[in-house]
């Protein structure tokens, strides 16, 4: 994903109430286990050495937070955003989680804790790529006796646009509003937002919708003069409609001007043809033929229109 798009998607999830809600909804079935106040930001970037070139490179998670209880680290939770299917997602997850465990070893502390990763997939087609390392290498040629000894990392794919109503009800933050939008949009591409639920993080949710749908109008709403009056998806839909009307009017005005110019140019060309014909510079047959490209039907029509324009042309 592009940096700008990634950042737009991260904004909503980086809010502790939304992050906790996502983990509670997908991992704990909607039970309020993780509390927003128990989350702490942590480093997103880690370094590693390429086995091919030996160069030091970096990798960065989308959003990651430490979950603590009374100062004790319970787990590190990471979220990764995907709008497209990644064939090698389990490998990426293994890299992120391995880096986190390596940092625990380097710190020399005894507080080791699990690392949990969720992949929020916003696509409108089911995820059909392998979700495990074993799935990726399944078709490769190697002794299958090795399978029992291979570490098999998996990617926890959360298909946001395919959540059922029961599953949507497990969420209580702005993520539910966003998820409902993507579900409805998948079911009906022409869906007009109609969710009256009050949005807490309006700008962040608009950035997410714009990034995933590739429709800049959602982000543009943030710059409306009455933006502070946007409280729910119904308000968003109203502004999308108004924006559509404005664009339509602007296009219509532009087309009108263009057509007007064309008409003016046509009229000017005809007047030139009439003048040259009246002066004897242009043979009548040639003049009528050229004028036919500008709406003149025949010789009689040519004489009539020329007379109306003030030019006397002799019939030959």
VMD Tcl script that draws the C-alpha trace (Angstrom):
set ca {
  {0.00 0.00 0.00}
  {1.10 3.58 -0.59}
  {2.33 5.56 2.40}
  {-0.51 8.10 2.20}
  {-3.12 5.39 1.93}
  {-1.58 3.39 4.77}
  {-1.56 6.47 7.00}
  {-5.22 7.20 6.20}
  {-6.20 3.70 7.24}
  {-4.15 3.80 10.42}
  {-5.74 6.96 11.82}
  {-9.02 5.36 12.92}
  {-7.42 2.19 14.29}
  {-4.80 4.13 16.25}
  {-7.49 5.47 18.59}
  {-7.40 3.31 21.72}
  {-11.19 2.90 21.90}
  {-11.30 1.65 18.29}
  {-8.20 -0.55 18.67}
  {-9.58 -2.20 21.81}
  {-12.96 -2.70 20.12}
  {-11.36 -4.42 17.12}
  {-9.42 -6.84 19.32}
  {-12.45 -7.49 21.55}
  {-14.73 -8.04 18.56}
  {-12.52 -10.44 16.62}
  {-10.63 -12.20 19.42}
  {-13.03 -12.19 22.37}
  {-16.37 -12.41 20.59}
  {-17.40 -8.90 21.64}
  {-16.63 -9.27 25.34}
  {-15.06 -6.12 26.77}
  {-11.79 -7.74 27.81}
  {-9.31 -5.16 26.51}
  {-9.96 -1.66 27.87}
  {-8.81 1.47 25.98}
  {-7.00 2.70 29.09}
  {-4.92 -0.48 29.21}
  {-3.32 0.15 25.81}
  {0.03 1.77 25.23}
  {1.67 2.74 21.94}
  {4.80 0.82 21.02}
  {7.47 0.87 18.31}
  {6.15 0.01 14.84}
  {9.48 -0.28 13.03}
  {12.00 -3.08 13.36}
  {15.30 -3.75 11.62}
  {16.63 -6.93 10.02}
  {19.56 -8.02 7.87}
  {18.87 -9.31 4.37}
  {20.08 -12.90 3.94}
  {20.78 -12.17 0.27}
  {22.68 -8.87 0.36}
  {23.52 -8.53 4.03}
  {22.05 -4.99 3.97}
  {20.18 -3.66 6.99}
  {16.52 -3.08 6.18}
  {13.44 -2.02 8.07}
  {9.88 -3.27 8.30}
  {6.95 -1.42 9.81}
  {3.66 -2.60 11.23}
  {0.49 -0.62 10.52}
  {-0.68 -0.25 14.13}
  {0.63 -1.98 17.27}
  {-0.06 -1.49 20.97}
  {0.97 -3.09 24.25}
  {-1.86 -4.40 26.41}
  {-1.10 -3.93 30.09}
  {-2.94 -4.72 33.31}
  {-1.75 -2.85 36.40}
  {1.59 -2.28 34.71}
  {2.04 -5.92 33.71}
  {2.40 -6.59 29.97}
  {-0.30 -9.03 28.85}
  {0.34 -9.05 25.09}
  {1.45 -7.05 22.10}
  {-1.35 -6.66 19.58}
  {-0.77 -5.63 15.98}
  {-3.17 -4.71 13.17}
  {-2.34 -4.94 9.47}
  {-4.57 -3.40 6.77}
  {-5.16 -5.03 3.40}
  {-7.41 -3.99 0.54}
  {-5.86 -6.57 -1.77}
  {-4.94 -10.20 -1.25}
  {-1.27 -10.79 -0.39}
  {-0.06 -14.29 -1.32}
  {2.72 -14.09 1.25}
  {0.87 -12.52 4.18}
  {1.77 -15.35 6.63}
  {5.46 -14.69 5.92}
  {5.02 -10.99 6.63}
  {3.25 -11.77 9.90}
  {6.01 -14.18 10.88}
  {8.55 -11.40 10.23}
  {6.66 -8.89 12.39}
  {6.07 -11.26 15.27}
  {9.60 -12.69 15.12}
  {11.01 -9.16 15.38}
  {8.90 -8.51 18.49}
  {10.07 -11.71 20.18}
  {13.68 -10.90 19.25}
  {13.31 -7.49 20.94}
  {12.12 -9.22 24.11}
  {15.26 -11.34 24.13}
  {17.48 -8.34 23.50}
  {15.94 -6.37 26.35}
  {17.26 -8.94 28.82}
  {14.06 -8.72 30.85}
  {12.04 -11.64 32.10}
  {8.68 -10.19 31.07}
  {7.92 -12.24 27.97}
  {4.45 -11.99 26.52}
  {2.57 -13.24 23.45}
  {2.32 -11.31 20.19}
  {-1.05 -11.27 18.43}
  {-1.61 -10.09 14.86}
  {-4.88 -9.44 13.04}
  {-5.13 -8.70 9.31}
  {-8.06 -6.40 8.56}
  {-8.98 -7.27 4.98}
  {-11.36 -4.78 3.33}
  {-11.65 -6.48 -0.08}
  {-15.01 -7.41 -1.62}
  {-13.81 -10.89 -2.66}
  {-13.09 -13.69 -0.19}
  {-9.44 -14.18 0.76}
  {-8.34 -17.18 -1.31}
  {-4.58 -17.03 -0.73}
  {-2.86 -19.30 1.82}
  {-3.27 -18.24 5.43}
  {-0.35 -20.33 6.72}
  {3.30 -20.86 5.83}
  {2.54 -24.53 5.16}
  {-0.12 -23.43 2.68}
  {2.40 -21.29 0.82}
  {5.01 -24.05 0.50}
  {2.53 -26.91 0.00}
  {3.24 -27.17 -3.74}
  {7.00 -26.93 -3.32}
  {9.20 -29.97 -3.72}
  {10.64 -31.01 -0.34}
  {10.51 -34.15 1.86}
  {7.09 -34.12 3.54}
  {8.62 -35.74 6.62}
  {9.82 -32.23 7.42}
  {6.27 -30.99 8.00}
  {6.17 -32.17 11.61}
  {9.25 -30.08 12.36}
  {8.41 -26.87 10.49}
  {7.14 -23.84 12.39}
  {3.84 -22.92 10.76}
  {2.98 -19.25 11.24}
  {-0.52 -18.15 10.23}
  {-2.21 -14.93 9.24}
  {-5.46 -14.20 11.07}
  {-7.50 -12.82 8.19}
  {-10.52 -10.77 9.29}
  {-12.79 -10.29 6.26}
  {-14.41 -7.01 7.26}
  {-16.78 -6.74 4.27}
  {-18.15 -10.24 4.95}
  {-19.12 -9.81 8.61}
  {-22.62 -11.03 9.44}
  {-25.08 -8.86 11.38}
  {-24.39 -10.94 14.47}
  {-20.66 -10.38 14.06}
  {-21.13 -6.64 13.44}
  {-23.01 -6.41 16.74}
  {-19.83 -7.46 18.56}
  {-18.34 -4.05 17.83}
  {-19.32 -0.83 19.59}
  {-16.87 1.83 18.37}
  {-16.61 3.71 15.09}
  {-15.17 0.51 13.63}
  {-18.69 -0.94 13.59}
  {-19.90 2.01 11.50}
  {-17.03 1.55 9.05}
  {-17.44 -2.23 8.90}
  {-21.20 -1.91 8.29}
  {-20.45 0.49 5.43}
  {-18.07 -1.99 3.74}
  {-20.52 -4.88 4.21}
  {-23.37 -2.91 2.66}
  {-21.14 -1.57 -0.12}
  {-20.10 -5.13 -1.06}
  {-23.72 -6.26 -1.12}
  {-24.82 -3.24 -3.15}
  {-22.14 -1.18 -4.97}
  {-24.67 1.66 -5.30}
  {-25.35 1.74 -1.54}
  {-25.93 5.22 -0.09}
  {-24.77 5.51 3.56}
  {-27.77 5.53 5.89}
  {-26.37 4.62 9.32}
  {-27.68 7.15 11.90}
  {-25.18 6.05 14.59}
  {-23.17 8.99 15.95}
  {-19.53 8.94 14.83}
  {-16.89 9.81 17.43}
  {-13.85 10.14 15.14}
  {-15.43 11.75 12.07}
  {-12.24 12.80 10.26}
  {-10.55 9.45 10.83}
  {-13.49 7.43 9.54}
  {-13.73 9.62 6.42}
  {-10.02 9.06 5.75}
  {-10.51 5.28 6.04}
  {-13.51 5.26 3.69}
  {-11.65 7.38 1.17}
  {-8.51 5.21 1.28}
  {-10.34 1.90 0.89}
  {-12.93 2.99 -1.70}
  {-10.43 5.22 -3.58}
  {-13.13 7.90 -3.58}
  {-11.58 11.28 -2.63}
  {-15.00 12.81 -1.93}
  {-15.05 11.32 1.57}
  {-11.85 13.11 2.56}
  {-12.97 16.29 0.81}
  {-15.95 16.48 3.19}
  {-13.46 17.42 5.92}
  {-12.94 20.77 4.20}
  {-16.62 21.68 3.92}
  {-17.47 24.94 5.70}
  {-20.13 23.12 7.76}
  {-17.98 20.08 8.50}
  {-18.67 20.35 12.25}
  {-22.30 19.45 11.47}
  {-21.31 15.99 10.20}
  {-22.27 13.55 12.98}
  {-23.23 10.31 11.23}
  {-23.23 8.51 7.88}
  {-26.55 10.11 6.93}
  {-24.81 13.49 7.12}
  {-21.98 12.06 5.03}
  {-24.45 10.86 2.38}
  {-26.10 14.31 2.26}
  {-22.76 15.98 1.62}
  {-21.83 13.41 -1.02}
  {-25.10 14.19 -2.80}
  {-24.52 17.95 -2.59}
  {-20.98 17.46 -3.83}
  {-22.29 15.42 -6.75}
  {-24.72 18.21 -7.64}
  {-21.96 20.81 -7.48}
  {-19.72 18.73 -9.73}
  {-22.62 18.09 -12.12}
  {-23.42 21.80 -12.30}
  {-19.77 22.68 -12.86}
  {-19.50 20.10 -15.65}
  {-22.76 21.33 -17.17}
  {-21.52 24.91 -17.08}
  {-18.25 23.89 -18.71}
  {-20.09 21.93 -21.41}
  {-22.41 24.88 -21.98}
  {-19.49 27.25 -22.43}
  {-17.77 24.81 -24.78}
  {-20.93 24.39 -26.86}
  {-21.43 28.14 -26.89}
  {-17.92 28.65 -28.22}
  {-18.52 26.02 -30.87}
  {-21.77 27.70 -31.92}
  {-20.04 31.06 -32.06}
  {-17.24 29.63 -34.15}
  {-19.75 28.01 -36.52}
  {-21.68 31.23 -36.95}
  {-18.48 33.16 -37.59}
  {-17.37 30.65 -40.22}
  {-20.74 30.86 -42.01}
  {-20.60 34.66 -42.07}
  {-17.15 34.43 -43.67}
  {-18.48 32.02 -46.30}
  {-21.42 34.33 -47.04}
  {-19.14 37.37 -47.34}
  {-16.64 35.63 -49.66}
  {-19.46 34.27 -51.81}
  {-21.16 37.66 -52.07}
  {-17.81 39.22 -53.04}
  {-17.32 36.60 -55.74}
  {-14.25 35.05 -54.12}
  {-15.95 31.70 -53.51}
  {-17.93 29.75 -56.16}
  {-21.52 29.10 -55.10}
  {-21.33 25.29 -55.28}
  {-18.15 25.25 -53.19}
  {-19.69 27.68 -50.68}
  {-22.84 25.57 -50.23}
  {-20.73 22.43 -49.74}
  {-18.58 24.10 -47.08}
  {-21.62 25.61 -45.37}
  {-23.29 22.18 -45.17}
  {-20.77 21.28 -42.45}
  {-22.32 24.03 -40.31}
  {-25.97 23.10 -40.68}
  {-26.90 24.49 -44.11}
  {-29.23 21.99 -45.78}
  {-29.13 22.99 -49.47}
  {-28.70 25.90 -51.91}
  {-32.08 27.48 -51.07}
  {-31.29 27.30 -47.33}
  {-27.92 28.90 -48.06}
  {-29.54 31.87 -49.88}
  {-32.14 32.31 -47.13}
  {-29.59 32.28 -44.26}
  {-27.21 34.55 -46.18}
  {-30.04 37.10 -46.77}
  {-30.94 36.96 -43.04}
  {-27.29 37.67 -42.24}
  {-27.33 40.73 -44.55}
  {-25.55 39.31 -47.61}
  {-26.99 39.48 -51.13}
  {-25.86 36.56 -53.24}
  {-26.78 36.25 -56.87}
  {-28.31 32.94 -57.92}
  {-26.41 31.41 -60.77}
}
mol new
graphics top color blue
foreach p $ca { graphics top sphere $p radius 0.5 }
foreach p [lrange $ca 0 end-1] q [lrange $ca 1 end] { graphics top cylinder $p $q radius 0.2 }
display resetview
